[in-house]
């Protein structure tokens, strides 16, 4: 991989502001006896002063991340299932009201959103390059095409199915470095009054919470309303609405339409003014972010070493993709964590990427509660803590590191 300082959106010069060092593929959970060479890349983050887009300095080839064995299933969380059902109903009520509407989802995963659209009898198509999860979607009655979305794909879909009233993406668009081809494709695919609706982690929240684990191989971009508007206008689109979401630690849902087709809402002007006041990508703000991240990392490793030296049992909870950044940047390995528990069968019995901590099923957690659990899936904290009442009743305590290190 060749690092670049050229902005993937506007071709300006990107200024690096944070280096997380050598990182593995975030979802490459290896078998314990796998002696093959593990893939690493340099996880460094920069910001473009021209268009204000926050982005990675190195691109990991997409085929290494999204493939037949991709282990993330969107339906794995009760909260997220409810979120996507509500999202589908909102899209159906607000945008899919014509005589024969058509919706396309980029990265439909296991069909958690489109299954509601399918049940409503609405024409749809899910674009999903990862084979295993797409088969789950098909089993739910969702129509899926196994392909990456880009301009050529969009033209084929338009020819076969006609224009789309809605193109939707959740935690997918920020994964795609080649935004030029994607947005050109969306411009070709959308009906004149159609919309592109997408939701992704919001850099405004990442900055406020110092949630540095939102940076990993799959998250090539961290968006703001300002950077999204600047990007959209380069491709004949405009930002016409935004909505704050609590999912995944803080996201924004953006709505783009063809320029002049819709009047931007008041929410757009409000958040643009807020971002201008916060000056999120100024050198001073980015330096402050880096200082807080390094401080949190030092505090976390110090706490874990202290607990180890006291003979306390500490495990990780949630073998998330984002946990790869935390474990590897902070140097947290099997010396500090006994294991990481996770409910995903494809991850169980394997080792966490880079750091080499065993991943065990949830039953390992409940069979003999540890003294402490490092909450790696912190963005699902409310759901997890409601589920794990027994852990707390047994005297267990949670360790959190967003927005700061604390024991609860």
C-alpha positions in Angstrom: 0.0 0.0 0.0 1.2 3.5 -0.9 0.3 6.3 1.5 -1.0 9.5 0.0 -1.4 13.1 1.1 -3.9 13.8 -1.7 -7.5 14.3 -0.6 -9.8 11.6 -2.1 -12.6 14.2 -2.4 -11.1 17.5 -3.7 -7.5 16.6 -4.5 -6.2 19.0 -2.0 -3.3 18.2 0.4 -4.2 16.3 3.5 -2.4 17.1 6.7 -1.8 14.1 9.0 -2.8 14.7 12.7 -2.8 11.2 14.3 -0.7 8.1 13.9 -2.1 4.9 15.5 0.9 2.8 14.3 0.8 -0.7 12.8 -2.7 -2.1 12.8 -4.2 -5.4 11.6 -7.3 -5.9 9.6 -10.0 -5.2 12.2 -12.1 -8.3 11.3 -9.3 -10.7 10.6 -9.8 -13.1 13.6 -7.2 -15.8 13.2 -7.2 -19.5 14.2 -4.8 -20.1 17.2 -2.6 -22.4 15.1 -2.4 -20.1 12.1 1.3 -19.5 11.5 0.8 -17.4 8.3 2.0 -13.8 8.1 -0.6 -11.4 9.5 -1.4 -8.4 7.4 -0.7 -5.0 8.9 -0.9 -1.4 7.6 -0.2 2.0 9.1 -3.4 3.6 10.6 -2.8 7.3 10.3 -5.5 10.0 10.0 -5.4 13.4 8.3 -7.7 16.3 7.5 -8.0 18.3 4.2 -7.9 22.0 5.0 -9.7 22.8 1.7 -12.8 20.6 2.0 -12.4 19.7 5.7 -12.8 15.9 5.0 -11.2 13.7 7.7 -9.7 10.6 6.1 -7.2 7.8 6.4 -3.7 8.3 4.9 -3.5 4.7 3.6 -6.2 2.7 1.9 -6.6 -1.0 2.6 -7.7 -2.9 -0.5 -11.4 -3.5 -0.3 -11.2 -7.2 -1.1 -9.2 -7.8 2.1 -12.0 -6.3 4.2 -15.3 -7.3 2.5 -15.3 -10.9 1.4 -17.0 -14.2 1.7 -16.1 -14.7 5.3 -16.9 -11.1 6.5 -18.0 -11.8 10.1 -20.2 -8.8 11.0 -24.0 -9.3 11.0 -26.2 -6.2 11.4 -29.0 -8.2 13.0 -26.8 -9.2 16.0 -28.0 -6.4 18.2 -31.6 -6.1 19.3 -31.3 -2.3 19.4 -29.9 -2.2 15.9 -32.7 -4.4 14.6 -35.3 -2.0 16.0 -33.3 0.9 14.5 -33.3 -0.5 11.0 -37.0 -1.5 11.1 -37.8 2.1 12.2 -35.6 3.4 9.4 -37.3 1.3 6.8 -40.7 2.5 7.9 -39.5 6.1 7.8 -38.2 5.7 4.3 -41.5 4.1 3.2 -43.6 6.8 4.7 -41.5 9.8 3.5 -39.9 8.8 0.2 -41.4 5.7 -1.2 -45.0 6.9 -1.8 -45.2 6.8 -5.6 -47.0 4.2 -7.7 -44.0 1.9 -8.2 -41.2 3.1 -5.9 -37.7 1.6 -6.0 -35.1 1.6 -3.2 -31.4 0.5 -3.4 -29.3 -0.1 -0.3 -25.5 0.0 -0.5 -24.0 -2.7 1.8 -27.3 -4.3 2.8 -25.5 -6.9 5.0 -27.9 -9.5 6.3 -31.0 -7.6 5.0 -31.9 -6.2 8.4 -33.4 -3.0 6.8 -34.6 -4.2 3.5 -36.6 -7.1 4.9 -39.1 -4.6 6.1 -39.2 -3.0 2.6 -39.6 -6.4 1.1 -42.5 -7.3 3.3 -44.2 -4.0 2.2 -44.0 -5.2 -1.4 -41.8 -2.4 -2.5 -39.3 -3.0 -5.3 -35.8 -3.0 -3.9 -32.2 -4.1 -4.4 -29.4 -4.7 -1.9 -25.8 -4.3 -3.0 -23.5 -6.5 -0.9 -20.1 -7.8 -1.9 -19.8 -10.1 1.2 -21.2 -13.5 0.3 -22.1 -15.1 3.6 -24.1 -12.2 4.9 -25.9 -11.7 1.6 -27.1 -15.3 1.7 -28.8 -14.5 5.0 -30.5 -11.5 3.4 -31.8 -13.7 0.6 -33.2 -16.1 3.1 -35.4 -13.2 4.3 -36.8 -12.5 0.9 -34.4 -9.7 0.1 -33.2 -9.2 -3.5 -29.4 -8.9 -3.5 -26.6 -8.4 -6.0 -23.2 -9.4 -4.9 -21.1 -6.5 -6.1 -19.4 -3.3 -4.9 -21.3 -0.2 -5.9 -19.7 2.2 -8.3 -20.7 4.2 -11.4 -20.6 1.2 -13.7 -22.8 -0.8 -11.3 -25.2 2.1 -11.0 -25.7 2.3 -14.7 -26.5 -1.4 -15.0 -29.0 -1.1 -12.1 -30.6 1.9 -13.8 -30.9 0.1 -17.1 -32.4 -3.0 -15.5 -34.6 -1.5 -12.8 -35.1 2.1 -13.7 -34.4 5.2 -11.4 -34.3 4.9 -7.7 -36.5 7.0 -5.4 -34.1 6.2 -2.5 -30.5 5.1 -2.3 -29.7 4.2 1.3 -26.5 3.2 3.2 -25.8 2.6 6.9 -22.3 2.5 8.1 -21.1 1.8 4.5 -20.5 5.0 2.7 -17.7 6.0 5.1 -16.0 2.7 4.1 -15.5 3.7 0.4 -12.4 5.7 -0.6 -13.5 6.0 -4.3 -16.3 8.5 -3.5 -16.1 10.0 -7.0 -17.3 6.8 -8.7 -20.0 6.2 -6.0 -21.5 9.7 -6.1 -21.4 9.8 -9.9 -23.2 6.5 -9.9 -25.8 7.8 -7.4 -26.3 10.9 -9.6 -27.1 8.6 -12.5 -29.3 6.2 -10.5 -31.5 8.7 -8.6 -34.8 9.8 -10.0 -35.1 13.6 -10.4 -36.6 14.0 -7.0 -34.8 11.0 -5.5 -32.6 11.1 -2.4 -29.4 9.5 -1.1 -29.8 8.9 2.6 -26.8 7.6 4.6 -25.8 7.4 8.2 -22.2 7.1 9.5 -20.2 7.9 12.6 -20.0 11.7 13.1 -16.6 13.3 13.6 -18.2 15.9 15.8 -19.1 13.2 18.3 -15.7 11.4 17.8 -14.0 14.7 18.6 -16.1 15.5 21.7 -15.8 12.0 23.2 -12.2 11.2 22.1 -13.7 7.9 20.7 -10.5 7.1 18.8 -11.6 3.5 18.1 -13.9 4.9 15.4 -10.7 5.0 13.3 -9.9 1.6 11.8 -9.4 0.1 8.4 -13.1 0.1 7.3 -13.7 3.7 8.3 -11.9 5.5 5.6 -13.8 8.8 6.1 -15.1 10.4 9.3 -17.8 12.8 8.1 -19.1 16.2 9.2 -22.1 18.1 7.7 -19.6 20.6 6.4 -17.4 18.1 4.6 -20.4 16.2 3.3 -21.9 19.3 1.8 -18.6 20.3 0.2 -18.3 16.8 -1.2 -21.8 16.6 -2.5 -21.7 19.9 -4.4 -18.7 18.6 -6.4 -21.1 15.9 -7.9 -24.2 18.0 -8.6 -25.8 17.0 -5.3 -26.7 19.1 -2.2 -27.1 18.4 1.5 -30.8 18.9 2.2 -31.3 17.4 5.6 -29.5 16.0 8.7 -30.6 14.0 11.7 -28.6 13.1 14.8 -28.6 9.5 15.8 -27.5 7.8 19.0 -26.4 4.6 17.2 -22.7 3.5 17.2 -21.6 6.1 19.6 -23.0 9.1 17.7 -23.9 9.3 14.1 -25.5 11.7 11.6 -28.0 10.7 9.0 -27.5 12.8 5.9 -29.9 13.3 3.0 -28.6 14.4 -0.4 -30.7 15.4 -3.4 -29.9 16.7 -6.8 -28.9 20.4 -6.7 -32.0 22.6 -6.8 -34.4 19.7 -6.4 -35.2 20.3 -2.7 -34.8 23.2 -0.2 -32.3 22.4 2.6 -33.9 22.1 6.0 -33.3 24.3 9.0 -31.4 21.4 10.6 -28.7 21.8 7.9 -28.0 25.5 8.5 -28.1 24.8 12.3 -25.5 22.1 12.3 -23.3 24.0 9.8 -23.2 27.0 12.1 -22.4 24.7 15.1 -19.5 23.1 13.2 -18.2 26.5 12.2 -18.2 27.6 15.8 -16.5 24.4 17.0 -13.9 24.6 14.2 -13.6 20.8 14.3 -10.7 20.4 11.8 -8.6 23.4 12.8 -4.9 22.5 13.7 -5.6 23.4 17.4 -8.7 21.2 17.7 -7.0 18.3 16.1 -3.9 18.6 18.3 -6.2 18.7 21.3 -8.0 15.5 20.1 -4.6 13.7 19.8 -3.5 14.8 23.3 -6.7 13.5 24.8 -6.5 10.2 22.9 -2.9 9.5 24.0 -3.8 10.4 27.6 -6.8 8.0 27.6 -4.6 5.2 26.2 -2.0 5.7 28.9 -4.6 5.8 31.6 -6.3 2.6 30.3 -3.1 0.6 30.1 -1.9 1.8 33.5 -5.3 0.7 35.0 -5.1 -2.7 33.4 -1.6 -3.3 34.5 -2.5 -2.3 38.0 -5.4 -4.8 38.1 -3.1 -7.5 36.7 -0.5 -6.9 39.4 -3.3 -7.2 42.0 -4.2 -10.6 40.7 -7.6 -9.4 39.4 -9.4 -11.2 36.5 -10.1 -8.9 33.6 -11.8 -9.8 30.3 -12.9 -7.9 27.3 -16.5 -7.7 26.3 -17.3 -7.5 22.6 -14.8 -8.5 19.9 -15.8 -5.5 17.8 -14.0 -4.2 14.7 -13.2 -1.0 16.5 -11.6 -2.8 19.4 -8.6 -3.7 17.1 -7.5 0.0 17.3 -7.8 0.1 21.1 -6.0 -3.2 21.8 -3.2 -2.6 19.3 -2.6 1.1 19.8 -2.6 0.7 23.6 -0.6 -2.5 23.7 -3.4 -4.6 25.3 -2.8 -8.3 24.9 -3.3 -11.6 26.5 -1.1 -10.5 29.4 -3.8 -7.9 30.4 -7.0 -9.6 29.2 -7.8 -13.2 30.0 -10.1 -13.4 27.0 -12.7 -11.4 25.0 -16.3 -12.7 25.0 -18.5 -12.3 21.9 -21.7 -13.8 20.7 -20.6 -14.0 17.1 -19.9 -17.8 16.3 -17.5 -16.9 13.5 -15.2 -15.1 15.9 -15.3 -17.6 18.8 -12.3 -19.9 19.2 -10.1 -17.4 17.3 -7.7 -14.6 18.3 -8.3 -10.9 18.3 -6.5 -9.3 15.3 -2.9 -8.3 16.1 -3.2 -8.5 19.8 -3.8 -12.3 20.0 -6.4 -12.4 22.8 -8.7 -15.5 22.8 -12.3 -14.9 21.8 -14.7 -17.1 23.7 -18.5 -17.4 23.6 -20.8 -15.5 26.0 -21.1 -18.7 28.2 -17.4 -18.2 29.2 -18.3 -14.9 30.7 -21.3 -16.1 32.7 -19.9 -19.4 33.8 -17.3 -17.7 36.0 -17.8 -13.9 36.2 -14.5 -12.0 36.1 -13.7 -9.2 38.5 -13.7 -6.6 35.7 -14.9 -6.4 32.1 -13.4 -3.9 29.6 -16.4 -2.8 27.6 -15.0 -2.8 24.1 -18.6 -2.6 22.6 -19.1 0.7 24.5 -21.5 1.9 21.9 -24.0 -0.8 23.0 -23.4 0.0 26.7 -27.0 0.5 27.7 -28.2 -2.7 26.0 -25.3 -4.8 27.4 -25.6 -3.5 31.0 -29.3 -4.2 31.0 -28.5 -7.8 29.9 -25.6 -8.4 32.3 -27.3 -7.7 35.6 -25.9 -10.9 37.0 -22.3 -9.7 36.4 -22.9 -6.6 38.5 -24.8 -8.5 41.2 -21.8 -10.8 41.5 -19.6 -7.8 42.2 -18.3 -7.3 38.7 -17.3 -3.9 37.5 -17.2 -2.3 34.0 -14.1 -0.5 32.7 -14.9 2.1 30.1 -12.6 4.4 28.1 -15.0 6.7 26.3 -15.0 9.7 26.8 -12.4 8.9 29.6 -11.1 6.0 31.5 -13.3 5.1 34.5 -14.5 2.0 36.5 -18.2 1.7 37.1 
